[in-house]
Amino acid sequence: MLKVKEGTRPPWVGLGAAAWVQIAVGNAYTFPLYSPAFKSVLGFNQRQLTLLGVANDIGENVGLLPGIASNKLPPWLILFIGALLCFLGFGVLWLAISQTIPPPPYFVLWIALVIAANSCAWLTTSILVTNMRNFPASRGTVAGILKGYGGISAAVFTEVFRAVLNNSPSNFLLFLTLGIPALCFSVMFFVRPCTPASGDNPAEKGYFLFIQVSSVVLGVYLLVTTTLDYILPINQIVSYILVVVMVLLLMAPLAIPLKMTLYPRKATEAETPEQKVGSSDWQIQEGKEDNTTPLLTSSSTSALDPDGSSEVSRLLAEGEGAVVPTKKRRPRRGEDFKFTEALVKADFWLLFFVYFVGVGTGVTVVNNLAQVGNAQGVEDTSILLSVFSFFNFVGRLGGGMVSEHFVRTKTIPRTIWMTFTQIVMIILYLLFAYAVNGTLYPAIAILGICYGVQFSILIPTVSELFGLQHFGLFFNFMCLVNPLGALLFSALLAGTIYDNETAKQHGLGLIGSSLTCLGPNCFKVTFLVLAGVSAAGSITSIILTIRIKPVYQMLYSGGSFRLPQASVH
């Protein structure tokens, strides 16, 4: 049985360690940094390179196996598996690109990239599931922080690639092969189940605010240093200094457990060990001989009957024939669902569709950002990527923080923010479709915010509607929308229309060549379709928000998360 670590400090140590792991999860975003080497070293064509990109997306987002494992294996072992996959996958790629071995067959490299990128699913599942359970009363805030660090991870790797590894794909792959496993091995025993933070400690709000501010400072720092690198020549010594400062900013979350160690807070009389904390999966128990308590408890146990005496009495009465046995009722929204029980719920599929619209349409712009910029006359599209990455981070961090505030003060369902952002995305796609002058950069920035919000809203919403017990499986199932959206909207829709328009501009028979399409017609139909899909997503999100409003009134009616009361049979 999985055990928990008691005390108020361990959850914050785990959160600080999880921030570093979340940066490591960004290895899937680094494909553009080393992908050119497949052409220059191994002689791959564009079609082969595109299929490798598909392998990267599949590996990153197919995480059903780690979702199932999250309830059966301890977090350290899930992290170990992720680190091992990273070592094996990127190790094969490094051997090929560095020409240490003869060029392996194409399918071997394709499978190796799937394995390498799949490490992200294992690492993400481990830290998300563990920290959502360690901070059940602050799910939105924690989700926003972790996904925020994930949003700036690509910028962190880019800084290392440029400043330390001198833009060498071979050295970078070796760094991924050895660096990420080393990081995971060094923090794996800090990411562990702990006595859940109750949310009653007034200092917690300040702790979360410190982490949020430090992550914003890191994001701004990376944006500024990346921009300066394109404008000013920077020598090697200055580059190393910039990387050292970046590492120090990454260590900021660890200042909280350090402060708790040096300046421990005295417990008040009101904070009793028997306090229940905000999840149907958890109970804090006292009076044990050892220092560990079970990780998961049954949601069918009533908070009013912690010793289960009424359940025993009922079973005895049934045995004597005094009571007719009743069928076990199905869980209600807000309680723990099994995967098969959630699949038959309308809210599950409504949330899946809303998330599919927000992420599926957004990833289409991300995958075609360079082509969109070129079509509107932008020569250096790397600035567009930097702008989008920073504001994507802002959306991830801000989405969790804002939704947490309003769900506590107004019991407003988090999905309302999906509604607002997808309405904004309708307007943005229309601006892209008609290529309105002067709107490209602001539209990319706002789209980055809207895209980031989808991630930080989904995570706590899934846990609040369907419980934390099988959260890892639910979350990874929802992540399937990313490759699905990329296939439907990016590859089939945008890719086909772009190639056809390129053929019209440059002559027939040139589809698949390296020629560039120019003008608004390159993506006009695509963005009009995306605007229509976003309209459907907005309407669906409104319906979902209305349906789940009573759930949030039940969970947050007192201004903080409350255990859903299970009926006593």
MIFIFI-413351 format. One record per residue (C-alpha): residue in one letter; residue number from 1; x, y, z; chain. Coordinates in nm, 3 decimals. Example, Ala and Ser with C-alpha at 12.3 -4.5 7.8 and 13.67 -1.06 7.14 Angstrom:
<nodes>
NODE A 1 1.230 -0.450 0.780 A
NODE S 2 1.367 -0.106 0.714 A
</nodes>
This chain:
<nodes>
NODE M 1 0.000 0.000 0.000 A
NODE L 2 0.126 0.348 -0.085 A
NODE K 3 0.218 0.556 0.221 A
NODE V 4 0.214 0.928 0.284 A
NODE K 5 0.476 1.152 0.440 A
NODE E 6 0.343 1.356 0.731 A
NODE G 7 0.425 1.718 0.806 A
NODE T 8 0.357 2.058 0.650 A
NODE R 9 0.692 2.093 0.473 A
NODE P 10 0.708 1.780 0.247 A
NODE P 11 0.428 1.893 0.007 A
NODE W 12 0.619 2.215 -0.066 A
NODE V 13 0.945 2.026 -0.117 A
NODE G 14 0.758 1.803 -0.362 A
NODE L 15 0.609 2.104 -0.543 A
NODE G 16 0.952 2.264 -0.582 A
NODE A 17 1.096 1.938 -0.716 A
NODE A 18 0.794 1.899 -0.947 A
NODE A 19 0.867 2.240 -1.103 A
NODE W 20 1.205 2.107 -1.217 A
NODE V 21 1.050 1.787 -1.349 A
NODE Q 22 0.793 1.995 -1.537 A
NODE I 23 1.078 2.179 -1.708 A
NODE A 24 1.221 1.838 -1.807 A
NODE V 25 0.881 1.747 -1.954 A
NODE G 26 0.944 2.018 -2.212 A
NODE N 27 1.182 1.785 -2.397 A
NODE A 28 0.896 1.712 -2.639 A
NODE Y 29 0.895 2.080 -2.738 A
NODE T 30 1.261 2.069 -2.840 A
NODE F 31 1.210 1.874 -3.164 A
NODE P 32 1.263 2.188 -3.381 A
NODE L 33 1.605 2.236 -3.219 A
NODE Y 34 1.756 1.906 -3.334 A
NODE S 35 1.528 1.805 -3.624 A
NODE P 36 1.739 1.985 -3.891 A
NODE A 37 2.017 1.735 -3.818 A
NODE F 38 1.802 1.453 -3.956 A
NODE K 39 1.824 1.628 -4.293 A
NODE S 40 2.185 1.744 -4.281 A
NODE V 41 2.336 1.430 -4.125 A
NODE L 42 2.104 1.147 -4.227 A
NODE G 43 1.969 1.295 -4.550 A
NODE F 44 1.599 1.274 -4.463 A
NODE N 45 1.346 1.458 -4.681 A
NODE Q 46 1.068 1.686 -4.557 A
NODE R 47 0.807 1.410 -4.560 A
NODE Q 48 1.021 1.186 -4.341 A
NODE L 49 1.087 1.477 -4.107 A
NODE T 50 0.714 1.549 -4.083 A
NODE L 51 0.643 1.188 -3.989 A
NODE L 52 0.905 1.214 -3.714 A
NODE G 53 0.712 1.514 -3.586 A
NODE V 54 0.402 1.296 -3.575 A
NODE A 55 0.598 1.039 -3.372 A
NODE N 56 0.692 1.315 -3.128 A
NODE D 57 0.326 1.419 -3.085 A
NODE I 58 0.208 1.060 -3.041 A
NODE G 59 0.470 0.981 -2.780 A
NODE E 60 0.403 1.298 -2.583 A
NODE N 61 0.026 1.265 -2.562 A
NODE V 62 -0.053 0.893 -2.548 A
NODE G 63 -0.034 0.842 -2.172 A
NODE L 64 -0.305 0.590 -2.086 A
NODE L 65 -0.048 0.345 -1.949 A
NODE P 66 0.106 0.591 -1.698 A
NODE G 67 -0.248 0.700 -1.610 A
NODE I 68 -0.334 0.344 -1.511 A
NODE A 69 0.001 0.301 -1.335 A
NODE S 70 -0.049 0.616 -1.125 A
NODE N 71 -0.283 0.425 -0.892 A
NODE K 72 -0.068 0.113 -0.875 A
NODE L 73 0.292 0.238 -0.857 A
NODE P 74 0.460 0.494 -0.629 A
NODE P 75 0.552 0.830 -0.789 A
NODE W 76 0.924 0.762 -0.770 A
NODE L 77 0.886 0.449 -0.980 A
NODE I 78 0.678 0.633 -1.243 A
NODE L 79 0.950 0.900 -1.257 A
NODE F 80 1.211 0.625 -1.293 A
NODE I 81 1.024 0.472 -1.587 A
NODE G 82 0.998 0.813 -1.753 A
NODE A 83 1.369 0.875 -1.704 A
NODE L 84 1.452 0.532 -1.846 A
NODE L 85 1.239 0.596 -2.156 A
NODE C 86 1.412 0.930 -2.202 A
NODE F 87 1.755 0.767 -2.176 A
NODE L 88 1.672 0.491 -2.423 A
NODE G 89 1.485 0.705 -2.678 A
NODE F 90 1.715 1.006 -2.694 A
NODE G 91 2.015 0.777 -2.658 A
NODE V 92 1.935 0.605 -2.987 A
NODE L 93 1.879 0.942 -3.156 A
NODE W 94 2.213 1.069 -3.025 A
NODE L 95 2.398 0.760 -3.148 A
NODE A 96 2.252 0.817 -3.495 A
NODE I 97 2.303 1.195 -3.518 A
NODE S 98 2.656 1.182 -3.372 A
NODE Q 99 2.736 0.904 -3.622 A
NODE T 100 2.864 0.687 -3.337 A
NODE I 101 2.687 0.396 -3.507 A
NODE P 102 2.594 0.341 -3.872 A
NODE P 103 2.263 0.509 -3.964 A
NODE P 104 1.982 0.284 -3.829 A
NODE P 105 1.667 0.214 -4.033 A
NODE Y 106 1.411 0.492 -4.042 A
NODE F 107 1.150 0.297 -3.845 A
NODE V 108 1.399 0.248 -3.559 A
NODE L 109 1.444 0.623 -3.526 A
NODE W 110 1.067 0.674 -3.549 A
NODE I 111 1.007 0.429 -3.262 A
NODE A 112 1.297 0.579 -3.063 A
NODE L 113 1.138 0.925 -3.087 A
NODE V 114 0.801 0.786 -2.974 A
NODE I 115 0.973 0.630 -2.672 A
NODE A 116 1.168 0.947 -2.592 A
NODE A 117 0.862 1.173 -2.613 A
NODE N 118 0.650 0.925 -2.416 A
NODE S 119 0.874 0.998 -2.118 A
NODE C 120 0.681 1.326 -2.093 A
NODE A 121 0.357 1.140 -2.024 A
NODE W 122 0.515 0.943 -1.739 A
NODE L 123 0.686 1.244 -1.584 A
NODE T 124 0.378 1.465 -1.612 A
NODE T 125 0.148 1.201 -1.466 A
NODE S 126 0.375 1.145 -1.169 A
NODE I 127 0.403 1.509 -1.063 A
NODE L 128 0.047 1.616 -1.149 A
NODE V 129 -0.128 1.330 -0.973 A
NODE T 130 0.096 1.356 -0.667 A
NODE N 131 0.069 1.733 -0.628 A
NODE M 132 -0.304 1.746 -0.696 A
NODE R 133 -0.345 1.499 -0.410 A
NODE N 134 -0.099 1.683 -0.187 A
NODE F 135 -0.281 2.016 -0.244 A
NODE P 136 -0.646 1.911 -0.292 A
NODE A 137 -0.776 2.246 -0.163 A
NODE S 138 -0.570 2.448 -0.415 A
NODE R 139 -0.604 2.245 -0.734 A
NODE G 140 -0.637 2.534 -0.977 A
NODE T 141 -0.339 2.719 -0.836 A
NODE V 142 -0.116 2.410 -0.838 A
NODE A 143 -0.224 2.315 -1.191 A
NODE G 144 -0.153 2.669 -1.313 A
NODE I 145 0.194 2.672 -1.155 A
NODE L 146 0.302 2.335 -1.292 A
NODE K 147 0.161 2.388 -1.641 A
NODE G 148 0.310 2.738 -1.635 A
NODE Y 149 0.657 2.595 -1.585 A
NODE G 150 0.578 2.353 -1.866 A
NODE G 151 0.491 2.651 -2.085 A
NODE I 152 0.835 2.810 -2.044 A
NODE S 153 1.030 2.484 -2.058 A
NODE A 154 1.096 2.523 -2.431 A
NODE A 155 1.257 2.862 -2.365 A
NODE V 156 1.475 2.708 -2.093 A
NODE F 157 1.597 2.434 -2.329 A
NODE T 158 1.651 2.689 -2.605 A
NODE E 159 1.869 2.897 -2.371 A
NODE V 160 2.080 2.589 -2.286 A
NODE F 161 2.099 2.488 -2.655 A
NODE R 162 2.215 2.832 -2.762 A
NODE A 163 2.435 2.946 -2.473 A
NODE V 164 2.595 2.626 -2.343 A
NODE L 165 2.582 2.376 -2.630 A
NODE N 166 2.661 2.622 -2.913 A
NODE N 167 2.360 2.521 -3.125 A
NODE S 168 2.488 2.164 -3.163 A
NODE P 169 2.206 1.908 -3.218 A
NODE S 170 2.439 1.621 -3.131 A
NODE N 171 2.545 1.775 -2.799 A
NODE F 172 2.187 1.869 -2.723 A
NODE L 173 2.063 1.512 -2.773 A
NODE L 174 2.340 1.391 -2.542 A
NODE F 175 2.225 1.650 -2.288 A
NODE L 176 1.869 1.517 -2.309 A
NODE T 177 1.993 1.157 -2.287 A
NODE L 178 2.189 1.210 -1.967 A
NODE G 179 2.061 1.535 -1.816 A
NODE I 180 1.691 1.457 -1.780 A
NODE P 181 1.743 1.112 -1.619 A
NODE A 182 2.000 1.266 -1.382 A
NODE L 183 1.748 1.533 -1.282 A
NODE C 184 1.472 1.278 -1.226 A
NODE F 185 1.696 1.051 -1.020 A
NODE S 186 1.800 1.345 -0.800 A
NODE V 187 1.443 1.456 -0.715 A
NODE M 188 1.238 1.136 -0.747 A
NODE F 189 1.220 1.072 -0.372 A
NODE F 190 1.101 1.427 -0.300 A
NODE V 191 0.796 1.389 -0.528 A
NODE R 192 0.594 1.168 -0.297 A
NODE P 193 0.250 1.144 -0.138 A
NODE C 194 0.229 1.368 0.168 A
NODE T 195 -0.025 1.463 0.430 A
NODE P 196 -0.248 1.688 0.217 A
NODE A 197 -0.226 2.061 0.279 A
NODE S 198 -0.564 2.162 0.424 A
NODE G 199 -0.565 2.513 0.278 A
NODE D 200 -0.638 2.659 0.623 A
NODE N 201 -0.283 2.782 0.676 A
NODE P 202 -0.294 3.158 0.603 A
NODE A 203 0.071 3.145 0.496 A
NODE E 204 -0.013 2.916 0.201 A
NODE K 205 -0.155 3.203 -0.003 A
NODE G 206 0.174 3.387 0.035 A
NODE Y 207 0.372 3.077 -0.058 A
NODE F 208 0.173 3.026 -0.378 A
NODE L 209 0.202 3.396 -0.462 A
NODE F 210 0.580 3.377 -0.422 A
NODE I 211 0.605 3.084 -0.664 A
NODE Q 212 0.375 3.258 -0.914 A
NODE V 213 0.573 3.583 -0.903 A
NODE S 214 0.907 3.400 -0.932 A
NODE S 215 0.781 3.207 -1.235 A
NODE V 216 0.663 3.530 -1.398 A
NODE V 217 1.005 3.684 -1.335 A
NODE L 218 1.163 3.376 -1.495 A
NODE G 219 0.931 3.401 -1.796 A
NODE V 220 1.005 3.771 -1.848 A
NODE Y 221 1.377 3.705 -1.805 A
NODE L 222 1.373 3.434 -2.072 A
NODE L 223 1.172 3.653 -2.310 A
NODE V 224 1.415 3.944 -2.267 A
NODE T 225 1.731 3.732 -2.302 A
NODE T 226 1.593 3.555 -2.610 A
NODE T 227 1.502 3.886 -2.773 A
NODE L 228 1.841 4.040 -2.692 A
NODE D 229 2.012 3.739 -2.845 A
NODE Y 230 1.849 3.823 -3.180 A
NODE I 231 1.939 4.192 -3.151 A
NODE L 232 2.282 4.206 -2.986 A
NODE P 233 2.591 3.983 -3.015 A
NODE I 234 2.653 3.811 -2.680 A
NODE N 235 2.989 3.649 -2.600 A
NODE Q 236 3.033 3.309 -2.434 A
NODE I 237 3.103 3.437 -2.082 A
NODE V 238 2.790 3.651 -2.075 A
NODE S 239 2.590 3.356 -2.208 A
NODE Y 240 2.710 3.138 -1.920 A
NODE I 241 2.618 3.410 -1.671 A
NODE L 242 2.268 3.433 -1.819 A
NODE V 243 2.224 3.056 -1.782 A
NODE V 244 2.340 3.067 -1.418 A
NODE V 245 2.084 3.339 -1.341 A
NODE M 246 1.818 3.126 -1.510 A
NODE V 247 1.907 2.826 -1.292 A
NODE L 248 1.885 3.041 -0.977 A
NODE L 249 1.537 3.159 -1.079 A
NODE L 250 1.436 2.797 -1.136 A
NODE M 251 1.536 2.718 -0.778 A
NODE A 252 1.305 2.985 -0.633 A
NODE P 253 1.022 2.743 -0.532 A
NODE L 254 1.265 2.559 -0.304 A
NODE A 255 1.296 2.875 -0.094 A
NODE I 256 0.959 2.796 0.066 A
NODE P 257 1.053 2.466 0.236 A
NODE L 258 1.386 2.629 0.329 A
NODE K 259 1.197 2.912 0.499 A
NODE M 260 0.967 2.662 0.673 A
NODE T 261 1.275 2.483 0.807 A
NODE L 262 1.455 2.793 0.930 A
NODE Y 263 1.144 2.970 1.060 A
NODE P 264 0.888 2.704 1.156 A
NODE R 265 0.535 2.821 1.215 A
NODE K 266 0.367 2.735 1.542 A
NODE A 267 0.039 2.546 1.504 A
NODE T 268 -0.273 2.711 1.647 A
NODE E 269 -0.534 2.538 1.858 A
NODE A 270 -0.783 2.560 1.572 A
NODE E 271 -0.562 2.344 1.351 A
NODE T 272 -0.639 2.000 1.484 A
NODE P 273 -0.485 1.685 1.341 A
NODE E 274 -0.831 1.546 1.269 A
NODE Q 275 -0.918 1.809 1.008 A
NODE K 276 -1.054 1.669 0.688 A
NODE V 277 -0.902 1.802 0.368 A
NODE G 278 -1.047 1.881 0.033 A
NODE S 279 -1.085 1.559 -0.153 A
NODE S 280 -1.298 1.254 -0.141 A
NODE D 281 -0.976 1.056 -0.177 A
NODE W 282 -0.800 1.173 0.133 A
NODE Q 283 -0.822 1.178 0.509 A
NODE I 284 -0.563 1.296 0.758 A
NODE Q 285 -0.540 1.044 1.038 A
NODE E 286 -0.371 1.069 1.376 A
NODE G 287 -0.285 0.828 1.652 A
NODE K 288 -0.093 0.572 1.445 A
NODE E 289 0.218 0.411 1.586 A
NODE D 290 0.414 0.483 1.272 A
NODE N 291 0.445 0.800 1.067 A
NODE T 292 0.259 0.682 0.761 A
NODE T 293 -0.106 0.671 0.659 A
NODE P 294 -0.278 0.514 0.359 A
NODE L 295 -0.257 0.715 0.039 A
NODE L 296 -0.612 0.646 -0.079 A
NODE T 297 -0.929 0.589 0.118 A
NODE S 298 -1.266 0.487 -0.013 A
NODE S 299 -1.503 0.765 -0.106 A
NODE S 300 -1.792 0.554 0.010 A
NODE T 301 -1.689 0.613 0.371 A
NODE S 302 -1.890 0.896 0.517 A
NODE A 303 -1.714 1.183 0.686 A
NODE L 304 -1.976 1.153 0.960 A
NODE D 305 -1.884 0.791 1.033 A
NODE P 306 -1.503 0.769 1.022 A
NODE D 307 -1.483 0.440 1.210 A
NODE G 308 -1.734 0.266 0.983 A
NODE S 309 -1.952 0.149 1.277 A
NODE S 310 -2.279 0.220 1.094 A
NODE E 311 -2.159 0.014 0.798 A
NODE V 312 -2.084 -0.280 1.029 A
NODE S 313 -2.425 -0.250 1.192 A
NODE R 314 -2.594 -0.247 0.853 A
NODE L 315 -2.412 -0.562 0.742 A
NODE L 316 -2.510 -0.741 1.065 A
NODE A 317 -2.871 -0.638 1.019 A
NODE E 318 -2.868 -0.767 0.661 A
NODE G 319 -2.729 -1.098 0.782 A
NODE E 320 -3.014 -1.134 1.032 A
NODE G 321 -3.272 -1.049 0.769 A
NODE A 322 -3.381 -0.726 0.939 A
NODE V 323 -3.270 -0.509 0.650 A
NODE V 324 -3.303 -0.571 0.278 A
NODE P 325 -2.965 -0.527 0.102 A
NODE T 326 -2.952 -0.227 -0.128 A
NODE K 327 -2.760 -0.193 -0.450 A
NODE K 328 -2.445 0.011 -0.440 A
NODE R 329 -2.525 0.351 -0.581 A
NODE R 330 -2.324 0.506 -0.862 A
NODE P 331 -2.097 0.799 -0.775 A
NODE R 332 -2.225 1.152 -0.809 A
NODE R 333 -2.031 1.432 -0.970 A
NODE G 334 -1.765 1.547 -0.725 A
NODE E 335 -1.701 1.194 -0.599 A
NODE D 336 -1.457 0.932 -0.723 A
NODE F 337 -1.549 0.775 -1.057 A
NODE K 338 -1.403 0.470 -1.218 A
NODE F 339 -1.301 0.520 -1.579 A
NODE T 340 -1.589 0.312 -1.714 A
NODE E 341 -1.835 0.506 -1.496 A
NODE A 342 -1.710 0.841 -1.628 A
NODE L 343 -1.732 0.729 -1.991 A
NODE V 344 -2.113 0.712 -1.973 A
NODE K 345 -2.145 1.063 -1.827 A
NODE A 346 -2.246 1.346 -2.060 A
NODE D 347 -2.029 1.594 -1.869 A
NODE F 348 -1.719 1.387 -1.944 A
NODE W 349 -1.770 1.406 -2.319 A
NODE L 350 -1.882 1.770 -2.310 A
NODE L 351 -1.556 1.856 -2.133 A
NODE F 352 -1.361 1.641 -2.380 A
NODE F 353 -1.515 1.827 -2.676 A
NODE V 354 -1.459 2.172 -2.525 A
NODE Y 355 -1.095 2.088 -2.454 A
NODE F 356 -1.059 1.938 -2.801 A
NODE V 357 -1.179 2.263 -2.958 A
NODE G 358 -0.953 2.487 -2.750 A
NODE V 359 -0.637 2.279 -2.784 A
NODE G 360 -0.703 2.126 -3.126 A
NODE T 361 -0.752 2.460 -3.299 A
NODE G 362 -0.472 2.625 -3.104 A
NODE V 363 -0.216 2.358 -3.186 A
NODE T 364 -0.297 2.412 -3.555 A
NODE V 365 -0.165 2.767 -3.526 A
NODE V 366 0.137 2.650 -3.326 A
NODE N 367 0.231 2.385 -3.583 A
NODE N 368 0.195 2.632 -3.870 A
NODE L 369 0.323 2.945 -3.696 A
NODE A 370 0.619 2.992 -3.930 A
NODE Q 371 0.402 2.950 -4.240 A
NODE V 372 0.138 3.188 -4.100 A
NODE G 373 0.406 3.449 -4.039 A
NODE N 374 0.561 3.403 -4.384 A
NODE A 375 0.221 3.430 -4.548 A
NODE Q 376 0.178 3.773 -4.386 A
NODE G 377 0.526 3.891 -4.485 A
NODE V 378 0.722 3.817 -4.165 A
NODE E 379 1.073 3.698 -4.245 A
NODE D 380 1.206 3.605 -3.898 A
NODE T 381 0.926 3.396 -3.745 A
NODE S 382 1.132 3.297 -3.439 A
NODE I 383 1.013 3.617 -3.267 A
NODE L 384 0.655 3.499 -3.320 A
NODE L 385 0.738 3.173 -3.145 A
NODE S 386 0.895 3.358 -2.851 A
NODE V 387 0.590 3.583 -2.817 A
NODE F 388 0.351 3.290 -2.831 A
NODE S 389 0.554 3.086 -2.580 A
NODE F 390 0.566 3.366 -2.322 A
NODE F 391 0.196 3.446 -2.338 A
NODE N 392 0.112 3.076 -2.341 A
NODE F 393 0.294 3.064 -2.007 A
NODE V 394 0.093 3.366 -1.886 A
NODE G 395 -0.231 3.192 -1.983 A
NODE R 396 -0.138 2.870 -1.806 A
NODE L 397 -0.034 3.044 -1.485 A
NODE G 398 -0.308 3.307 -1.489 A
NODE G 399 -0.583 3.061 -1.580 A
NODE G 400 -0.520 2.856 -1.268 A
NODE M 401 -0.489 3.160 -1.044 A
NODE V 402 -0.797 3.346 -1.171 A
NODE S 403 -1.021 3.039 -1.180 A
NODE E 404 -0.916 2.949 -0.825 A
NODE H 405 -1.013 3.297 -0.703 A
NODE F 406 -1.357 3.300 -0.861 A
NODE V 407 -1.441 2.939 -0.776 A
NODE R 408 -1.377 3.018 -0.408 A
NODE T 409 -1.544 3.358 -0.392 A
NODE K 410 -1.834 3.315 -0.638 A
NODE T 411 -1.850 2.934 -0.689 A
NODE I 412 -1.820 3.002 -1.063 A
NODE P 413 -1.729 2.682 -1.252 A
NODE R 414 -1.382 2.694 -1.401 A
NODE T 415 -1.513 2.607 -1.747 A
NODE I 416 -1.655 2.959 -1.781 A
NODE W 417 -1.299 3.069 -1.860 A
NODE M 418 -1.284 2.817 -2.142 A
NODE T 419 -1.601 2.980 -2.274 A
NODE F 420 -1.455 3.331 -2.263 A
NODE T 421 -1.123 3.233 -2.420 A
NODE Q 422 -1.284 3.037 -2.702 A
NODE I 423 -1.511 3.332 -2.783 A
NODE V 424 -1.196 3.545 -2.806 A
NODE M 425 -1.040 3.278 -3.028 A
NODE I 426 -1.327 3.317 -3.275 A
NODE I 427 -1.231 3.684 -3.319 A
NODE L 428 -0.860 3.599 -3.346 A
NODE Y 429 -0.917 3.338 -3.616 A
NODE L 430 -1.118 3.589 -3.818 A
NODE L 431 -0.829 3.837 -3.789 A
NODE F 432 -0.590 3.566 -3.911 A
NODE A 433 -0.826 3.471 -4.195 A
NODE Y 434 -0.840 3.822 -4.337 A
NODE A 435 -0.478 3.912 -4.242 A
NODE V 436 -0.572 4.250 -4.096 A
NODE N 437 -0.265 4.474 -4.101 A
NODE G 438 -0.091 4.533 -3.768 A
NODE T 439 -0.278 4.259 -3.582 A
NODE L 440 -0.044 3.960 -3.623 A
NODE Y 441 0.176 4.006 -3.315 A
NODE P 442 -0.103 4.113 -3.075 A
NODE A 443 -0.325 3.832 -3.206 A
NODE I 444 -0.048 3.575 -3.152 A
NODE A 445 0.005 3.704 -2.796 A
NODE I 446 -0.366 3.687 -2.708 A
NODE L 447 -0.397 3.345 -2.870 A
NODE G 448 -0.107 3.227 -2.652 A
NODE I 449 -0.302 3.332 -2.342 A
NODE C 450 -0.623 3.166 -2.460 A
NODE Y 451 -0.438 2.848 -2.553 A
NODE G 452 -0.262 2.830 -2.218 A
NODE V 453 -0.585 2.875 -2.022 A
NODE Q 454 -0.726 2.551 -2.166 A
NODE F 455 -0.456 2.344 -1.990 A
NODE S 456 -0.477 2.501 -1.646 A
NODE I 457 -0.858 2.482 -1.644 A
NODE L 458 -0.889 2.121 -1.758 A
NODE I 459 -0.669 1.970 -1.486 A
NODE P 460 -0.859 2.086 -1.174 A
NODE T 461 -1.197 2.053 -1.348 A
NODE V 462 -1.142 1.684 -1.421 A
NODE S 463 -1.041 1.619 -1.061 A
NODE E 464 -1.335 1.812 -0.919 A
NODE L 465 -1.598 1.644 -1.135 A
NODE F 466 -1.465 1.287 -1.131 A
NODE G 467 -1.239 1.269 -0.826 A
NODE L 468 -0.868 1.225 -0.766 A
NODE Q 469 -0.859 0.847 -0.731 A
NODE H 470 -0.832 0.785 -1.108 A
NODE F 471 -0.729 1.138 -1.203 A
NODE G 472 -0.413 1.020 -1.382 A
NODE L 473 -0.613 0.808 -1.625 A
NODE F 474 -0.876 1.077 -1.687 A
NODE F 475 -0.614 1.345 -1.752 A
NODE N 476 -0.414 1.132 -1.995 A
NODE F 477 -0.730 1.033 -2.183 A
NODE M 478 -0.813 1.403 -2.226 A
NODE C 479 -0.461 1.462 -2.361 A
NODE L 480 -0.549 1.256 -2.667 A
NODE V 481 -0.717 1.567 -2.807 A
NODE N 482 -0.375 1.712 -2.891 A
NODE P 483 -0.267 1.459 -3.157 A
NODE L 484 -0.629 1.425 -3.271 A
NODE G 485 -0.658 1.800 -3.326 A
NODE A 486 -0.318 1.815 -3.494 A
NODE L 487 -0.422 1.540 -3.735 A
NODE L 488 -0.763 1.680 -3.826 A
NODE F 489 -0.702 2.054 -3.827 A
NODE S 490 -0.329 2.087 -3.894 A
NODE A 491 -0.230 1.796 -4.118 A
NODE L 492 -0.553 1.727 -4.309 A
NODE L 493 -0.715 2.073 -4.318 A
NODE A 494 -0.441 2.336 -4.300 A
NODE G 495 -0.175 2.128 -4.477 A
NODE T 496 -0.398 2.039 -4.771 A
NODE I 497 -0.530 2.392 -4.822 A
NODE Y 498 -0.181 2.541 -4.790 A
NODE D 499 -0.034 2.302 -5.049 A
NODE N 500 -0.319 2.367 -5.292 A
NODE E 501 -0.281 2.743 -5.262 A
NODE T 502 0.096 2.713 -5.308 A
NODE A 503 0.036 2.513 -5.627 A
NODE K 504 -0.196 2.787 -5.757 A
NODE Q 505 0.062 3.058 -5.692 A
NODE H 506 0.366 2.878 -5.833 A
NODE G 507 0.221 2.638 -6.085 A
NODE L 508 0.080 2.288 -6.088 A
NODE G 509 0.275 1.989 -5.970 A
NODE L 510 0.470 2.173 -5.704 A
NODE I 511 0.285 2.044 -5.400 A
NODE G 512 0.530 1.914 -5.142 A
NODE S 513 0.813 2.139 -5.259 A
NODE S 514 0.989 2.397 -5.043 A
NODE L 515 0.811 2.692 -5.204 A
NODE T 516 0.634 2.936 -4.971 A
NODE C 517 0.274 3.048 -4.997 A
NODE L 518 0.213 3.422 -4.960 A
NODE G 519 -0.101 3.620 -4.884 A
NODE P 520 -0.418 3.571 -4.673 A
NODE N 521 -0.558 3.298 -4.898 A
NODE C 522 -0.295 3.052 -4.772 A
NODE F 523 -0.488 2.998 -4.447 A
NODE K 524 -0.814 3.185 -4.502 A
NODE V 525 -1.040 2.880 -4.533 A
NODE T 526 -0.856 2.708 -4.249 A
NODE F 527 -0.909 2.994 -4.006 A
NODE L 528 -1.273 3.035 -4.105 A
NODE V 529 -1.326 2.668 -4.025 A
NODE L 530 -1.141 2.708 -3.694 A
NODE A 531 -1.361 3.008 -3.610 A
NODE G 532 -1.673 2.797 -3.674 A
NODE V 533 -1.538 2.512 -3.462 A
NODE S 534 -1.458 2.756 -3.180 A
NODE A 535 -1.814 2.886 -3.195 A
NODE A 536 -1.940 2.530 -3.146 A
NODE G 537 -1.694 2.488 -2.858 A
NODE S 538 -1.813 2.809 -2.693 A
NODE I 539 -2.176 2.699 -2.704 A
NODE T 540 -2.084 2.356 -2.567 A
NODE S 541 -1.881 2.518 -2.290 A
NODE I 542 -2.179 2.730 -2.187 A
NODE I 543 -2.396 2.419 -2.166 A
NODE L 544 -2.131 2.239 -1.961 A
NODE T 545 -2.090 2.534 -1.725 A
NODE I 546 -2.463 2.547 -1.656 A
NODE R 547 -2.476 2.172 -1.595 A
NODE I 548 -2.189 2.164 -1.344 A
NODE K 549 -2.278 2.485 -1.156 A
NODE P 550 -2.452 2.286 -0.874 A
NODE V 551 -2.138 2.074 -0.830 A
NODE Y 552 -1.926 2.379 -0.760 A
NODE Q 553 -2.188 2.523 -0.528 A
NODE M 554 -2.166 2.199 -0.331 A
NODE L 555 -1.787 2.182 -0.331 A
NODE Y 556 -1.706 2.549 -0.264 A
NODE S 557 -2.015 2.692 -0.092 A
NODE G 558 -1.813 2.773 0.221 A
NODE G 559 -1.536 2.953 0.032 A
NODE S 560 -1.303 2.653 0.038 A
NODE F 561 -1.308 2.298 -0.091 A
NODE R 562 -1.534 2.062 0.106 A
NODE L 563 -1.562 1.686 0.105 A
NODE P 564 -1.870 1.568 -0.087 A
NODE Q 565 -2.089 1.384 0.162 A
NODE A 566 -2.142 1.023 0.069 A
NODE S 567 -2.468 0.877 0.181 A
NODE V 568 -2.476 0.615 0.452 A
NODE H 569 -2.674 0.309 0.352 A
</nodes>
